[in-house]
Amino acid sequence: FDFCQAEGKKRPSENLGQVLFGERIEPSPYRFTFNKKETCKSVCTKTYDTTKPEDKQKLDFLKKSMLLNYQHHWIVDNMPVTWCYDVEDGQRFCNPGFPIGCYITEDGRPKDACVINSEFHEKDTFYIFNHVDIKIYYHVVENEALGARLVAAKLEPKSYKHTHPDNPDCSGVPMDISNKASGEVKIAYTYSVTFHEEKSIRWASRWDYILESMPHTHIQWFSIMNSLVIVLFLSGMVAMIMLRTLHKDIARYNQMDSTEDAQEEFGWKLVHGDIFRPPRKGMLLSVFLGSGTQILIMTFVTLFFACLGFLSPANRGALMTCAVVLWVLLGTPAGYVAARFYKSFGGEKWKTNVLLTSFLCPGIVFADFFIMNLILWGEGSSAAIPFGTLVAILALWFCISVPLTFIGAYFGFKKNAIEHPVRTNQIPRQIPEQSFYTKPLPGIIMGGILPFGCIFIQLFFILNSIWSHQMYYMFGFLFLVFIILVITCSEATILLCYFHLCAE
């Protein structure tokens, strides 16, 4: 966007997590000095001549961004600069960003932020927020010689048509850009800063006012209750099945008088000689089990650290960095699990197994990631990851993760294969005609809906925080839901296995 640029300032360096999430921090042309009040200070003036094609293109791009409600995101001392306004029920919402501008439609209806000011009333017109009133809140540290600490930064976007852009007075009518405007359009950017002492906010809790204004918490409890009900239901089902089958079996064994009856088998016992026959795609199954172990441990450890508060939103990019580093270091369990299961399936191609464990799942993810990155590069987006970072990720994968996977696989293959409790029959049994619910597709749907039911409300908040400007900080809730999800998945698996065994 064609806003004011900071001259000759170096960009701050970002960590791996910030680069992967496309969070680029740019230096700003707005200059503050502590406790020095500024009123209506000019930053720069941009002039667009609509008769020149490149100027018209820049202005149209700016209009499009206002139409799509694009937002500025500013940071002061690692704190987001927020725009706080009243919403319904007398609550205040603090948004960690503010819009570039807004639009009044052709029938005079104000869109998005245009509702804040009754002076925005011209039809088919854009109003740009070219002035900001910034309030910096600080508290003085008493026991230290060093002066003060910033505890909050709030702003209010305003729109002024400055009559003298070189000597602005910040009064008068709003800066309107008619959709059909032609000729020269001048936009002067200005700002005011005031400093306020705030004794009540502690440094440690300076993020609280942003988090409190987000309408999350009450729904979270609802989502967890919902998940717990599903878990109780499943646990009840599993317990009932186990008790009934065991009870029946014990009763039947107690009734047996002669040994001839004992040979007669029924239900799931008919298949005991076929259960441990190696699966057709044993190689793929073992590879997926290895990669799954890697991801499961990574998720568990990341969420555990996030719960302890090490990966809070104030620590930018920490969550992603932590996850990537953990994933790279967890190559050993992946190799071990894959090798151990593959050996139990009687597999001989151990080299293929290790290579697939190292490259199949990460390769698919990396290829997907790389293709999306090419598209972002093509579009010139700031979310595109620089070539250097891509090389660094590949280096982490090939130089750390792959060797660790090989070490894990070496230990996995050295151990004896898992002992099966019963011998496998030489000749496979015929599988009887199957009912509807043991076929693959209904099984997939049944096994997928229950775990999804546990997490879909949590998922809504996570996706919200990734795609709309909201902080995600409910890691305690997330950890709880993650544990519930693991339990639900295991119980759904037990149930479906039992149904399949009963159907022989």
N, C-alpha and C positions, 0 to 999 in steps of 0.2 A: 504494500500500500504506500501511497505517496505522502507519508507523514514527515514531520521534522526529523532529521537525522542528527545523531551525536557525532561531532567532528573528531576524528583522530583518537577515539577511545578504544581500548582493547576489549574484545569480548571475554566475559568470564568463562573459565573452563568448566565443562560438564563431566559428570561421572558416566559410567557405562549405562546405568539405568535410565538417566535422563536422555541420552542420545537415542537409546532404543525406543523410548516413548515419544521421541520427536519434540522434547522440551528444549528449545534453544533460547538462551537468555541474551538479549541485546542491550548494550548500554543506552542510556536515555539522554536526551538533550535538556531535560528538566533539572535545574540545579538548585539544591537546597543548602542552606547553612543553618546549623542548629540554632533554634530560638530567634532566628531572624525572620520577621514577618514580611511577606511579599504580597503586594496587591496588584492584580492585573498586569503581570509581567509578560512581555511578549517573548515567544519562543522563535517563531518564524512565520513568514507569510508565503502561501503557495498561490500562484496565479495560473489560471487555465484559460487559454484562448480556444474557444470551441471551433474556430475555423481551421485550426491546425489538427491534423489527424491524431498525432501522438498525445496531445493535450486532451483531446476529446476522449481518447481511449482510457486515459488515466481517470478522468472524471466519471466515465461510465462504469469503470471498475469500482470506484468509490461508491457510486449509487447502488450498484448491485450488492455490495457488501452491507449497505444499510437495509436493503430490501430483505436480505437473508439473515439480518440480526447478528452480524459478526460482533465480537467483543474484544476490547482491549484487556490484556492481563498485565498488571504492573506489580513489581515487587520492590519493597523498601526493607532493607535489613532482613531479608529472607521472609518477610511477612507479606501475604497478598494484600494489595490495596483494595479495600472493599467499598461497594456502594450499597448503603443500607436504606431500605425504604419500607413503608408500611404495607402489609398485605391484609387480607380479610381476617376477621376475629381479633383485630387489634394487635396482631403480632408483627414483629419487625423481621424482615428477611435480609440477610447480608450476603450479597452476591460477590464472589471474588473476581469480579470483572465488571466492565461497564460497556454499553453498546457504542459503536462508532457514531451512529445516528439513527434516525427513524423516518418513517414514510407515512404521509397522509394519502389515502386512496382517492381515486377520481370521484367517488361519491361522498368524500369528506369524512371517511371513517379513519380514526387514528390507529396505527398498527404499533404493537410492541411498546417501546418506551415513550411514544408520542403522547400517551395518556397522562404523563406527569405534568404537562404544562398546557394551560388553556390557550396560550398564545400561538400554539402550533395548530393553525386551522385552515391554512391555504390548501385548496384541493390539488391533488396530483403533484405534491411537493415533497422534497427531501429536506430534513432538518439535520444539520451535522453538529455534533457536540464538540465545539472547537475551544471550549473553555472548561477548566476543572477547578473547583474549590477543594483544596486538599487540607485535611485536618490531621496533624500528627499528634498522637497522645504519648506522653512519656512519664516515667516516674523517676524521681531523684533518688540515687542510692545513698543511704545515710552513712553507713559505716565505712564506705570506701572513698578515697580521694577522687576517684573518677566520677564524673558528673552524673549522667542520666542514661536511662535505657528506654528504647522505643517499645511501647506495649500495644499500639494499634495505629493503623493508618486508614483513614476513611476519606472518601471523596464524593463530590456531587457534580455530575456532568451538567454543563449549561451550554446554551447556544446564544451567541451574540453576533450581530452584524456590526463589526467595528467600523465606525465612519472614518477614523484615521488609523489605519493599521500600524503606522510607525509609532503612534502615541495613543495606545488603546485606553479606553475608560471603562470598559465592561458594563455598559448600560445600553438601553435601547432595545430594538426589535431582535428576534432570533434570526440566525443565519439560515436563510432558506435558499434552496437550489431548486428552481422549478424544473420539472422533467423536460419541458420544452424550451428551457433557457438557452439563449445563444449569445454570442459576444464574449466578453471577458468576465470570468468569475474569480473573485479574490477571496481566499479563506485565510484569516489570520488566527494563529493558534496562541492562546494565552493561558496563564495559570495564576492562582493565588494560593499562598500557604499560610496557615496559622498553626501555632504550637500551643497545646493545652496540657497542663500538668494533671495527671490522673493517679491519685494515691492508692485507689482501691484495687487496681489490677496488678497481680504479681507477674513477674517475668515468666515463671513456669506455666502460667495459665493464660498466656496472651492469645492463644489460638481459640480459646473457649467460645468467644462471642460469635465466631463464624460457625463453629460446629453446632452450637445450641440453636441457631436459627434454622437449621436444616430439619425438615419435618420427617425424621426417620424412626425415632426410637420406639414409639408405640407399635408400629407395624412389625418391628423385629420380633417382639415377644409373640405376636400373633403367628409369625412364620415359624418360630421355634416350637410353639404348641402344636401347630399343624404337623411339623416333622415328627414330633414325639408321638402323636396319635398314630401316624403311619408305622413307626417303629414298634409301638405296643401291639398294634394289630398283627404285624408280621411275626413278632416274638410269640404271640399267642398261637398263631397258626403253626409255627415250627414246633412249639412245645406240644401242642395238641397232637400233631402227626406223630412225633416221637413217642409220646406216651401211649397213644392208641396202638401203634404197630408193636411196640415192646410188650404192651399188656397182652395183646392177642397172641404174640409168639410164646410168651411165658405160659399162658393158659393152655396153648396147644401142646407145648412140650410136657406139661404136667399131666395131660390126659393120655399121653402115649403109653400103651401097655407093651406092645410088641415092637421089636426093632425094625420090622418090615415097614411100619408106618413112618419111621424116622427118615427113610430114604426119600419120601415123597416131598417135593418142594413146590413152592407156589410164589406168585407175585415177584417181588424184587429179588428173591433168593435164587430164582431160575437163572439169573444173569451173572452169578458171582464168578463164573469161569471166563467171562468175556469183558469184565469191567476194565481190567488192566492191560487189555490189548493196546499197543501203541496207536495213537491217532494217525489218520492219513497224512495230515499236514503237521507232523510233530515238530519239524524245524521252525515253522512260523509261530506255532503256539509257544515254544520255548523262548523265541526271540521277543515276542510281545510280553511274556511274563517278566523277562529281564528288564525291558524298557519300562514296564509298568511299575516294577519295584523301585526303579530309579526315580520316577516321577512321584510316586507315593511318599517316599522318604523325604524328597525335596519339599513337597507341599507341607508335610507335617512339620519339618524343622522351620521352614519359612514362617508358617503361621504361628508356631510356638514363639519365635523371636518377636514377631509382630505383636503378639499378645503381651509380651513383657515390655513393649513400648520402644523397642530399638528401631522400628521401621515406621515411625509416625510420619504423617504428611509433611511435617516441618523439615524432615530429613529427606530432601528431594531426591528421587531416583533410587533410594536405598532398597526399596522392596524388589525392584527388578534386578538390581545388581546382585543382591543376596540370592535370589532365585537362580540366576544364571551361574554364579560361582558354585553354588551348592550342586546344581545339576552336573556341572563339569567334574566336581570332585567325587560324585557318587557313581562313577563308572564301574568301580570294583563290585558292589553288590549286584549291578546289572549283569556283568559278565558271569559272576558266580551262579546266580539263580538260573540264567539261561543255560549254562553248561551243565548244571546239576540235573535239570529236567530233561535236557536233550539226551544225556547219558542214560537216564532212566527209561527213555523211550527207545533205547537200543540204537541210537544214532551213531554213525561212524564218522560223518564229515565234520569233524570238530572245527576245522579252519573256517569253513563256510559259516558255521554257527557263530563263531566269534566275530567275523567280519560283518555279518548281518546285524548282530546285536549292536556293534559300534556304529553302523552306518544307516540302517534301514529307517528307523523312526526319526532320528535327528535329521537324516538326509531329506526326508519328505518335508519336515517342518522348515528346514533351511531353504529348500527349493521354493517353497510357497512364499517364504519371507523375501527371498531374493527377487522373485517375479514381481511381487507387490512393490518392492523397493525400486525396481527398474521403472515401473509406472510412475512412482512418485518423483524419481529423477527426471523422467521425461516431462512431467508437469512443472518441474522446478519448485517443488514443495520443500518447505523447511523441515518437514517431518521425514524427509529422505535421509537415510543413514550414510555418512561419508564412507568413501572406499576404505580408508584407514581402519575404521571401526569394523567393517566387514572382515577385513584381513585379521584383525585382532580376535574376532569371534571364531574364525576358522582356525586360528593358531591355538586358541583355548581348546577347541574340539579335538584337533589332530594331535596336539603335543601333550595334552593332559588327559582328556577324557578317554581317548582310544587306548593309550598305554595302560591306563588304570583298568579298562575293560578286559584287556588281555591278561593282566595279573589276576583279576577275579576269575576269569575263565580257566586259567591254569590251575588254581586251587579247586575250582568246581569239578574239573575233569579228573584231578588226582584222587578225589574222594570216591568211595565205592558208590555204585548206583543205589537209588532208594529201594529198599527191600519191599516187595509186595506181599501182603498177608496170604494171598491164595494164588495157586498156579493158574495160568491162562490155558484154556482149552486149545487143542491143536486146530480143531475145525470150528469156524465161527457159526454161531446159531443163526437161524432165520429170524429176521425181525418181523413180528406180526403187523397186521394192518394198523396204522396209527390213527388215533383220534385227532380232532382239529387242534387242540391246544398243545400237543407235543410237536407239531410241525414248526420249522424254524421261524417263520415270520411272526405268528402269534406269540411265540416264545420271546422273540426279540422285543416286541411291543410291550408284553407284560413285564419283562425284566427291566425295561427302560423307564416305564411310566412311574413306577414306585419311587426309585431314587430321584427322578426328576421332580416328583411332587414334593420331596423334602427340601429341595434347594431352589425352587424357581423364584421365590420372593427375594432370597439373598442374591441370586443371579441378577435380578432386576436392579438392585442397588449397586452391584459391582459394575454392570454395564453402564449405568447412569454416571458413575464416577469416572469411567474411562471416556465416555463420549459427550456427556454434558458436564459443564464445569462444576463438579461437586467434589468435595474431599471425601475420600473413603477412610474411615478411622474405626469402624466397628469390628476390629479384629477378634475381640472376645466372642462376639456373636458368631463370626465366621468360623472360628475354631470349633465352637460347639456344634455348628451345623455340619462341619467337615467330619467330626467324629460320628454324628448321627448318620451321615451319608455312607460312611464306611460300614457301619452296622447294617444299614438298610440293604446295601449291595450284597453283603455276605448272606443275609437272611433270604433275600430274593433268590440268590444262587442256590442255597440249600433247598428251598421249596421247589425250584424248577428241576433240580437234579432228582429230587425225590419223585416228582411226577414222571420224569423220563424213565427212572428205574422201574416204577410200578407198571409203566407201559412196555416194559422189557426192551 
